[in-house]
Amino acid sequence: MKFAWLCLCVAIFIAGCATPAGTPRQDAAAQGEDAERRARTRLELAAAYFAQGQTSTALDEVKLAIAANPNLPEAWNMRGLIYAGLGDPGLADESWKRALQLAPNDADSLHNYGWFHCQNRRYAEAETMFTQALAQPQYRDSPRSLLAQGVCRARGGKLPEAEQSLQRAFELDPANLAVSVNLAEVLYRRNDFERARFYIRRANNQPEVVNAQTLWLAARIEHRAGNRQGANDLGVQLRSRFPQSPEAAAFERGEF
C-alpha cells in the first residue's frame, strides 16, 4: 500500500518579531502539526507490521494513528485492509466507507474496497470501485487495478470484459507475469488456445514463477488445442516437480 506523505511546514520566526509565548492560533496550529506527525508515524508503523504479517500489532498502531488524527483517510484505508485480513468484513467495510467519505477520489482506497467487494462476490460494487479508481487522473497503479478488475470480471462470468481489462494491464505492464497467467486462463476459458498458449509460456519460462497451477493450465491448454503429446509432457513435468499437488493428482486421473 502506498501513502502520499504530506510535508510538514515549520514556522520560521524572524529575530525580534517572535514573542516568548505563541498566540492561541499559533499554539493550535503547532498542536495540529504534532498530531498529524504522530498519526503518520503510527500509520507508517502499522503498514510495516501489516506487511510482515503482524496483523494484531498493525491494528494497535492504526488505532493510535486514528486517535491522533481521526480524519486521516489513509489510516482508515489501512484499517480496512487489517480488518479484512482478520476476517471481520463488517469493520473492514465500515473502514473503507469512512476512508472514501474523507477522500472520495482516493484511488488506493477505491482499489482496496473494490477487491474487498470482489472477494465477497459483490461483483457490481467491485466494478464500480475499480472503474472509479481507474478514472482518477494520473493514477500510477492502473495496471494493478486493471488486473484486479479483470480477475473479478472473470469470477463474475464476464469473460470478454475480463479479457479487455487484462489485455490493457498487459499493454501497460508486460513484465507482470500475474497478468499473463490470468489472461491465459481467461483466453483458455474463451477457447482461444493459441493466444492462451503464448501468455502461459511467458510465465512458465520463468523459473521463479512456474508452479503447479501454471503447469496444469498449460497442460489443459495443450490438451484442448489437440496437442496430446504436449499436454502429456507438461503433465509429466508437473508430476515430477510437484508430486503432492492437487494438479498432479488431476493429471494422473486424466481430468483435463
N, C-alpha and C positions, 0 to 999 in steps of 0.2 A: 504494500500500500504506500502511495506517495503522499506527502504532505506539502502544501505551499507554506513555507515558513515565512512569517512576517518579520521584517526588520524592525527592531525597537529603536525609536529615536531617543537620543539622550539630550536633555536640555542643556544648553551651554549658556552660562550667565556671564555677561561682561563684567569685568572687575569694577567694583564700586557701585554697581547697579543692583546687586542682589541684597536682599535683607536677610538677617540671621534666620528667620523663620519664613517658610513659604506661605503664600496666600492659600485660603481654603481650596481654591480651584487648582492651584499647583499641587497641593497635597493630594487631592483626589486623583489628579492625573498620574501622579507617581504611584499611588496605590493601585490604580488600574493597570499601569505598566507592569508592576510587580506581580499582580495576579495573572496577567497574560503570560509573563515569563514562567511562572510556576506551572501554569496549566500546560504550556507547550513542553516544558521539561518532563512533566509526568506523562504526557502523551507520547513523547519520544521513547520513554522507558516502556510504556505499555506496548508500543509497536515492536520493540526489540524482544520483549518477553514473549509476545504472541508469535513472532517469527521462530522462536526457539521452542515453541510448544508448551511454554509455561503459562497456560491459559488462566489459571486462577490468579497468579501474580499479576498478569496483564490486566485482569479485571480490577484488581485492587488499585492499580496505577491509574486506570482510566477513570475510576470513580473519583480519585483525588483530582484529576485534571478537570472533571466536570464540576467538582465542588469549588475549584479555584475560578473557573470561568464556565458557567452553565450555557453560554451562548457560543461555544466553540463547535462548529459543525463537524470538524474533523474528529473530535472526541466522540461525538455521537455515532459517527460512521464506524470508528474503531469499536465502540461498544456493541454495535450491531454485529460486526464480524465475530467478536468474542462470544456473545450470547448464541449466535448461530453455531459456533464451534462447540459450545457447551450443550447444544441440543435444546435450547429454550427459544422456540420460534416466536413466542409472544413478546418477550422482551427484545428480541432481535428486530422484530417488525416495528415495535414502538421506537426503537433507537433510530432506525432509518427514516421513519416518518418525521422525527424531530430534527434529524440532520438536514432533511430536504425542506423542512419548514424554515430553517435558518438560512439555508443556501440552496434554493430550488434548482439552480443550474450547475451544481457541483457534479461533474462527470464521474468522479470516483464513487461518490455515494450512489449515483444513479446506476452505475455498473454493478456495484455490490448488491444493491437492492434488487436489481434485475436478476442476478444469478441466484439470489435467495428465493425469489419467486419461482424461478425455473426448477430449482431443487425440490420445491414443494408442488410442482406440477401446475402452477398458476401461469400458464404459458401466455395468456393475453396480457396480464400485468407485466410479465417479464419483457415481452415485446415492446410495451410502452416505455419501460425504463431504458432498455438498450437504444431504442430509437431516439429518445431524448438525450442520452449520453453522446451518441454519435452526431447529434445536431449541434453540439457545442463548438463554437469557433476555436480553431487551433488546438483541438483535442489531440494530444500526442499519443495516447494509448488506444487509438481507434482500432488497431489490429486485435488487441486483446478483447475489446467489446464485440468486434465482428466475429471472432472465434466463439465467444460465449453465445452470441446471438445465433450463430449457425448451429451449434450443438443443441441449443434449446429448441430451435425450429425443427431440427431433426427429431428430437424427442417428442415433439408435438405432432409429428407426421407430416410436416410441411417440407418435403424434400426439395422441390425446386427452389423455394425461398432459402432453405439451408445451404444449398449449393451456391446460390448467389452471394450470401454472406461470407462463406468460407473461401470462395474464389477471390473475393475482394480482399479478404485478410491475407491470402497468399500473395496477391499482387503487391500489397504494402509491406509484407514481411515474409519473403520467400524462405528465409532461413529458419523460420519457426516450424519445426517438424511436427508439433502437435496439430498445426493447421493441416499439414499434408496427410496425417493419419486420419483425421476426422473427415477431410474432404474425400479421401479414398473410400471411407466407409459409406458416405452418402452416395457417391458415384456407384459403388457396388450395389447398393440398395436400389439404385435407379437403372441397373443393368447396363451401365456404361463401363464395361470391363477394361477396355483399352486405356482410358484415362485413369480409372481407378488403379490399374497396374503401375502407371507412371508415378503416381503420388505415393503409393505404399513402398515402392522401391526406394524412393528418396529416404524414407525412414529406415528401412531395413539395411541400407548401405552404410548406416552409421552405427558402429559397434556399441556406443554408449546409449543408443536409443532402442535398438531392437529388443523385443521381449516376446513372451508367448502370445500376447494379443496381436502384435503386428505380424508375426509369422503366420498365425492362424488366419488372419484376414487375407494375407497374400495367398495362402493356400486355397481359401474359399474362392477368391477372385479367379485364380487359375482354373479351378475345378469348374466354375460356372462358365468360364470362357472356352471350355472344351479341351484345355491343356492338362490332361490327366497326369502325364509324366511330371510336369512342372509342379502340380499340386502335390504329388507323392514326394518329390524331392524336398519340398518345403515342409511337408509333414514329418519326414524323417529327421530333418534338421530340428524341427520343433521337439520331437520326441527325444532327440539326443541332448539338446541343450536345456530343455525344461521338462524333464520326465514326469514330475509330480503335478504339473499344471492341469487344470480342467480342460484346457485347449488340447493338450497332448492326449488326454483321455477321449475327447470328442473325435480326434483324428483316428485313434485306434478303433473306435466304433463306426467310423465312416460317416459321421454325422456332419457332412458338409452343409 
